[in-house]
């Protein structure tokens, strides 16, 4: 069963309506156009999905660190160069 938005507005739509109801007809039509475009399938399809955003984020961190080694080689070099001079007291 669907609910008629005009007969039972959600709190958020009622809030926006109270702000928008006094706008001119032209401004309301512009808003309708913008809202309609935001819901179109072509615009939604152009947005990257979660996997594409993750891949883009990972690509942004895969820059050259100035060596010819693989990521594993760089990680191993970093581990080898860690100096731990902390002493743990015995009880």
Secondary structure, DSSP 8 states (H G I E B T S, - for coil): ----TTTS--HHHHHHHHHHTTS-HHHHHHHHHHHHHHH-HHHHHHS--HHHHHHHHHHHT----SSSS-HHHHHHHHHHT----------
